[in-house]
């Protein structure tokens, strides 16, 4: 009886080893669309927004291309359906994000970077806009890839402004999104 038990345990250990070690799968994900909006945190009225309530909202959608890494496939590979641990590879990574406006904004000329005025709000911390890159390009991948950017400085005067976000990808492709012109008040 002990011999049968030991053989059974060995059989299942070997079976477990075969099932869990015979495949390597990779998800290649890339940005498929970008949503960009200006929000009023106070009353959601976009006709005029107090600078303290100004929020830029950025959301990324991804398309994935599930592919088995053919160089890793082993001869006895029958376990794809139940045992592959998926890995995510962000393809065509984002290399830069720039916020601009169509009019002068707080002393910065139209079409010049406004990144110094905005901070990424993440887990109750305010980080430089460039920190978004670390989150977007993270291979741990989060399907809900949304970011809030808040104005970090007082503005000098009221201004009608149309914000634009430009996203530069590794392959030199540029994704640009504008949001309708709004009045930012003091």
N, C-alpha and C positions, 0 to 999 in steps of 0.2 A: 504493500500500500504506500509506503514511504517513497519507494522508487517511482511509482506512477505519479505521485504528487510532485516530486522533484522534476520529472520529465514534463509534466504539465506546466509547471512554473517556468522552466527553461523554454518550452515551446512559446508561451505567451510573451516572454521577454524578447525572444528573437523576433517574433511577429511584430511586437511593438517597435523594435528597433528598425525593422524593414519599413513599416508603415510611416513612421515619423522622420525617416532620414532619406527618403528617395525622391524628393522633389524640391525645387526652389522656384517660387513664383514671384513675379514682379509686376506691380501696377505702375505704368507710366501715366502720370497725370499732367495735364497742361491747362492753362487758362483758356476757357472757352468764351466767357463773357465777363464784363465788368459793369457793375451798377454804381453810379456816383450820384449823390444827392446832397442838397443843402437842407439842414433841418433847423427848426427853432425849438430848442429844448423846453421853452416855457409854454407856448400856446399853439405851436404848430401852424401859425399864420405866416405864410411866406411873403406877404406884401412888404413887411419890414421886420427886421430881426435885430434885437439889441445885441451888441457885440458879445456880451456875457452869455447869451443863449445860443450863439452861433455854433453849429456843429456840422462838420462835413462827414458824410457817411459813405463808406466804400465797401463794396461786397464783390467777391470773386466767385464765379462758378467755374467748375472744372469738368473736363471730359477725361475719361480714363480709357486706357487701352490695356486691358488685361492681357498679359503675354507671359508665357512660360519662358524662362531663360533657357534656351535650347542647349547652351554649352554646359548646363548643370544637370540635364536629364540623365538619369541612370537607367541601365537596362531593365531592371525589374520594377519599373515605375507604374504602379497600378493604384496609387493612393491619392491622386489629384483631388478627387471629390471630397475627401474627408480630412486630409491631414496637412495640406500645404499651408505654411504660415506666410501670409501675404506681406510683401515689402512694398513700400511706396517710393517711387522715384519721381521727383518733380522735374519734368523736362522743360526746357526753354525757360530757365529761371528769370526772375525779375532782377534787373541790375540797378534800376533807379526809378524813383517816383518824384515827380515835381508838381507842386501846386502853383498855379499862376492865376492872374485875373486879367480881364479885358481893359480895366482902368487902373490908374494909380491907386495903390492901396497902402496906407500908412507910410507914405514916403518912398515906396518901392514902385518903380515904373511899370507900366502895363507889360505883360508877357515875361516879366522877370520872376524868378523863384520867390515864393512866399513861404517856403518851408520853415524859415526861422520864426514865423509867427504862429505856427500850428504845432500842436503836440498830439501824439498818439495816446489815447486814454485806454490803458490796459491794466486790468486788475487793480483799479484805483490808483495807479501810478501814471504820471505824465512823462512820456518818453519822446525823444526826437523822432520826427517823421521817418527817418532812415531806419528805425527799428522795425518798421513794417516788413522790410526785406527779410529779416530773420524769421519772421512768422510765416510769410508767404512761401519762402523757399525751404521751409522745414520739411524734411522727409517723413516726419511723423504724420503729417497731413491731417488737417481738420476740414471736414466737408462744409462746415459753417464758417467760412472765412470772411468775417465782417469786422470792420474797423471803424472806430469813431475818432475823428480828429477835432480837437477843440482849439479855439483861439487862446493863445497864452499871454497876450499883451493887450493893453488898452489901445483903442484906435484914436487917432488924432481928430478925425472929422467924419461926419456921415458920408457915405459913398454908395452909389449904385454900382454894383459889381456882378460880373458873371465869372464864377470860378471855373477853372479847367484843371483837370488832373491828367498828367502824361505819365505813362508807364512804359519804360524801356525794357525790352526783353533781350536775352542773350544773343538771339539771332538778329539783333538790330531792328526788329519790328517795334513800332511804337503804337500803343493803344491810347487814344485820347477820348476823354468824356468831358462834356460841358454841362453846366446846369444853368437854368434860366436866370436872368438878371434879377437881383434882389437888392433892397435898400438895407444897408447895415447901419444901425444907429448907435449913437454914443450912450 
